[in-house]
Amino acid sequence: MPRAGLSPAVVVERAGVLVDEVGADRLTLAALAARLGVALPSLYKHVDSLADLRRRIAIEATAELGDRLTEAVAGRSGRAALEALAAAYRDYARERPGAYALTQIPPHAGDERHRAVAERATGVVFAALRGYGLGGDDAVDATRALRAMLHGFVLLEQNGGFGMPRRIDASFDQMVAAFDAALTAWPGE
């Protein structure tokens, strides 16, 4: 019989807290079982495997990131939307580093729930890019460029990769301003 109060949702929520503490690459079922005060086999009543747990955290984290991006860009367009979106993305990665890392897991074929939350988060970016007149393939290309830029910055920041004597926030702001200029002059196909 499962431990009272333990459910798949509770297991995923507590695993999300643990992954932020130890990192996505160091999440184990044994560590989670210890944190929950249960025997390792008890977790298999709630999740199928470590891969299943990581997928479930990825879904929840992607939905949470999508919510934050949606809230950030609401009522904004153009540069204001881009700045708000970039700040929300970076803030999420800072606040939830392990969960953020798992948002990078792409949905598997047939995983409709994961696909839906990923499309919702991407849809927020597409909506922000419409303020620059971008759609279709141009929006896809710009979304990929924006994601690469933000993800790269976030990873370098998380790993202490910015050692030069300039405020990191100032560099981030300049990067977003430069991307705004790039979006404004997007070459198109």
Salt bridges, closest charged atoms under 4 A:
ASP20 OD2 - ARG96 NE 2.28
GLU21 OE1 - ARG35 NH2 2.58
ASP52 OD1 - ARG55 NH1 3.41
ASP52 OD2 - ARG56 NE 3.07
GLU60 OE2 - ARG113 NH2 2.50
GLU64 OE2 - ARG68 NH2 3.94
GLU64 OE1 - ARG96 NH1 2.59
ASP67 OD1 - ARG120 NH1 2.73
GLU83 OE2 - ARG79 NE 2.87
ASP91 OD1 - ARG94 NH1 3.93
GLU95 OE1 - ARG68 NH1 2.53
ASP111 OD2 - ARG55 NE 2.50
GLU112 OE1 - ARG115 NH2 2.45
GLU119 OE1 - ARG115 NH1 2.68
GLU157 OE2 - ARG90 NH2 2.69
GLU157 OE2 - ARG94 NH2 2.94
ASP169 OD1 - ARG90 NH2 2.84
ASP169 OD1 - ARG94 NH2 3.42
ASP180 OD2 - ARG79 NH1 3.91
